[in-house]
Amino acid sequence: MELPEIGEVHATGDVTIFDFAAVSVALHAPFRLVASGLSRLANHLATPEALVQTIRQELEPLYNRLLPAIDDAAWSPFSEEYFVLQLPPGDALPDLSELFSMHADWLASLVHLDSSPLSREETEEALRLRISYTTEDLFVADWPAAVLIDRDCDETLQIIEFANVQLLEYRNIDDRLDKDVSAAYRLIHGLRRSSLPFWRTQARPLRKLGDLQVEATDLFERTGNVLKLVGDQYLARVYRVLDRRFHLDEWEASIRRKLEVLEGIYKTLSDQAATYRAEFLEAVVVILILLEIVMAFFRH
């Protein structure tokens, strides 16, 4: 990967495999740049398609190795890229009060991955979600990137990675639910044109819906447990910042609504099919009784 004023970057990487079949790749690339060069680097990272494609190609052998251990495996087209610009505190940086009073535009350009001048409103929005533990450290997060001024921050980076994977999994489940909702509405229209709707069974869609419900519930529980597991108020605050920036609560609410809609649709269809079958069986019983009466009449 070629970057302006840096040349070839030698990055190290870690791969984390989650038990819900998501894979996270964390690349660590050290660099030394002046402020203007850092802004241009951030602007360059706004178009990471080539980097993402390279990583996906490198992950294919791992995916093929994991296939026997995954049920209903699929190579998803979804990905979530998030960049963290970690800067060590020290003399090279101004103190935090000066950073926000005199260099807010520069800081906003980093988390926005945009070196062009931003409006005052956009700058304020980009820097709105931030926290500090001491007078020297800072975590400020926007949608595409974050600036982290700290030295020992491995746990912070792990929380960022988890929140990013959570967003990816929410997007994946939401997309699958969209497809299932569309399929359910097509099924409803098909049943309206069917002369024998009671022969249709919803067992397979209901099983699929049940699998999605279990998957979503498991993810929701993991989200709640992550704050208990970190055991650190600062890390919990970092996660809440990302939760608000990624709109994770809205994603969760959307998934819950779609699950309820699908459950309602398939329950209605199942109830209608059961009613049709009961009415059909009642008609068959009546016909059999009439035949028995007619046959008894002719026998006498």
BELURLIN-V989251 format. One record per residue. N is the residue number from 1. RES is the residue in one letter. OMEGA is omega in radians with two decimals (NA if undefined). Layout:
# BELURLIN-V989251
n & res & omega
N & RES & OMEGA
N & RES & OMEGA
This chain:
# BELURLIN-V989251
n & res & omega
1 & M & -3.11
2 & E & -3.12
3 & L & -3.12
4 & P & 3.04
5 & E & -3.14
6 & I & -3.04
7 & G & -3.11
8 & E & -3.12
9 & V & 3.10
10 & H & -3.06
11 & A & 2.97
12 & T & -3.08
13 & G & 3.05
14 & D & 3.10
15 & V & 3.09
16 & T & 3.13
17 & I & 3.12
18 & F & -3.05
19 & D & 3.02
20 & F & 2.98
21 & A & 2.99
22 & A & -3.14
23 & V & 3.12
24 & S & 3.11
25 & V & 3.12
26 & A & 3.09
27 & L & 3.13
28 & H & -3.07
29 & A & 3.11
30 & P & 3.12
31 & F & 3.07
32 & R & -3.06
33 & L & 2.95
34 & V & -3.03
35 & A & -3.11
36 & S & 3.10
37 & G & 3.11
38 & L & 3.08
39 & S & 3.13
40 & R & 3.07
41 & L & 3.12
42 & A & 3.12
43 & N & 3.12
44 & H & -3.10
45 & L & -3.14
46 & A & 3.11
47 & T & -3.02
48 & P & -3.02
49 & E & -3.12
50 & A & 3.12
51 & L & -3.14
52 & V & 3.14
53 & Q & 3.11
54 & T & -3.14
55 & I & 3.12
56 & R & 3.11
57 & Q & 3.14
58 & E & -3.10
59 & L & -3.08
60 & E & 3.09
61 & P & 3.10
62 & L & 3.11
63 & Y & -3.14
64 & N & 3.11
65 & R & -3.09
66 & L & -3.05
67 & L & -3.11
68 & P & -3.09
69 & A & -3.07
70 & I & 3.04
71 & D & 3.09
72 & D & -3.07
73 & A & 3.09
74 & A & 3.09
75 & W & -2.99
76 & S & 3.06
77 & P & -3.08
78 & F & 3.00
79 & S & 3.07
80 & E & 3.11
81 & E & 3.08
82 & Y & -3.07
83 & F & 3.09
84 & V & 3.08
85 & L & -3.11
86 & Q & -3.13
87 & L & 3.12
88 & P & 3.07
89 & P & 3.14
90 & G & -3.05
91 & D & -3.12
92 & A & -3.14
93 & L & 3.03
94 & P & 3.08
95 & D & -2.98
96 & L & -3.14
97 & S & 3.11
98 & E & -3.14
99 & L & -3.11
100 & F & -3.12
101 & S & -3.03
102 & M & -3.06
103 & H & -3.11
104 & A & 3.14
105 & D & -3.14
106 & W & -3.14
107 & L & 3.12
108 & A & 3.13
109 & S & 3.14
110 & L & -3.08
111 & V & 3.11
112 & H & -3.06
113 & L & -3.08
114 & D & -3.10
115 & S & 3.11
116 & S & -3.12
117 & P & 3.12
118 & L & 3.07
119 & S & 3.14
120 & R & -3.14
121 & E & -3.13
122 & E & 3.09
123 & T & 3.13
124 & E & 3.13
125 & E & -3.13
126 & A & -3.07
127 & L & -3.03
128 & R & -3.06
129 & L & -3.11
130 & R & 3.09
131 & I & 3.06
132 & S & 3.09
133 & Y & 3.05
134 & T & 3.14
135 & T & -3.09
136 & E & -3.08
137 & D & -3.08
138 & L & 2.95
139 & F & 3.10
140 & V & -3.00
141 & A & 2.95
142 & D & -3.10
143 & W & -3.07
144 & P & -3.01
145 & A & 3.11
146 & A & 3.00
147 & V & -3.13
148 & L & 3.08
149 & I & -3.06
150 & D & 3.10
151 & R & -3.12
152 & D & -2.99
153 & C & -3.13
154 & D & -3.12
155 & E & 3.09
156 & T & 3.12
157 & L & 3.10
158 & Q & 3.10
159 & I & 3.10
160 & I & 3.14
161 & E & -3.14
162 & F & -3.14
163 & A & 3.13
164 & N & 3.09
165 & V & 3.11
166 & Q & 3.09
167 & L & 3.12
168 & L & -3.13
169 & E & 3.07
170 & Y & 3.13
171 & R & -3.12
172 & N & -3.14
173 & I & -3.13
174 & D & 3.12
175 & D & 3.11
176 & R & 3.10
177 & L & 3.08
178 & D & 3.13
179 & K & -3.14
180 & D & 3.10
181 & V & 3.11
182 & S & 3.12
183 & A & 3.14
184 & A & 3.13
185 & Y & 3.06
186 & R & 3.11
187 & L & 3.12
188 & I & 3.13
189 & H & 3.11
190 & G & 3.13
191 & L & 3.12
192 & R & -3.12
193 & R & -3.09
194 & S & 3.11
195 & S & 3.12
196 & L & -3.07
197 & P & -3.07
198 & F & 3.10
199 & W & -3.14
200 & R & 3.06
201 & T & -3.12
202 & Q & -3.06
203 & A & -3.10
204 & R & 3.08
205 & P & 3.13
206 & L & 3.08
207 & R & 3.12
208 & K & 3.10
209 & L & 3.11
210 & G & 3.10
211 & D & 3.12
212 & L & 3.11
213 & Q & 3.11
214 & V & -3.13
215 & E & -3.13
216 & A & 3.14
217 & T & 3.11
218 & D & 3.13
219 & L & 3.10
220 & F & 3.14
221 & E & 3.10
222 & R & 3.14
223 & T & 3.13
224 & G & -3.09
225 & N & -3.07
226 & V & 3.14
227 & L & 3.10
228 & K & -3.04
229 & L & -3.06
230 & V & 3.08
231 & G & -3.09
232 & D & -3.09
233 & Q & 3.14
234 & Y & 3.13
235 & L & 3.07
236 & A & 3.10
237 & R & 3.08
238 & V & -3.13
239 & Y & -3.13
240 & R & 3.06
241 & V & 3.14
242 & L & 3.09
243 & D & 3.14
244 & R & -3.10
245 & R & 3.14
246 & F & -3.13
247 & H & -3.09
248 & L & 3.12
249 & D & 3.12
250 & E & 3.08
251 & W & -3.14
252 & E & 3.13
253 & A & 3.12
254 & S & 3.13
255 & I & 3.13
256 & R & 3.13
257 & R & -3.11
258 & K & 3.06
259 & L & 3.12
260 & E & 3.12
261 & V & -3.14
262 & L & 3.14
263 & E & 3.12
264 & G & -3.14
265 & I & -3.07
266 & Y & 3.08
267 & K & 3.10
268 & T & 3.13
269 & L & 3.13
270 & S & 3.12
271 & D & 3.12
272 & Q & 3.13
273 & A & 3.11
274 & A & 3.11
275 & T & 3.11
276 & Y & -3.13
277 & R & 3.12
278 & A & 3.12
279 & E & 3.12
280 & F & 3.14
281 & L & 3.09
282 & E & 3.11
283 & A & 3.11
284 & V & 3.14
285 & V & 3.13
286 & V & 3.13
287 & I & 3.13
288 & L & 3.11
289 & I & 3.12
290 & L & 3.11
291 & L & 3.13
292 & E & 3.12
293 & I & -3.13
294 & V & -3.14
295 & M & 3.10
296 & A & 3.13
297 & F & -3.13
298 & F & 3.13
299 & R & 3.12
300 & H & NA
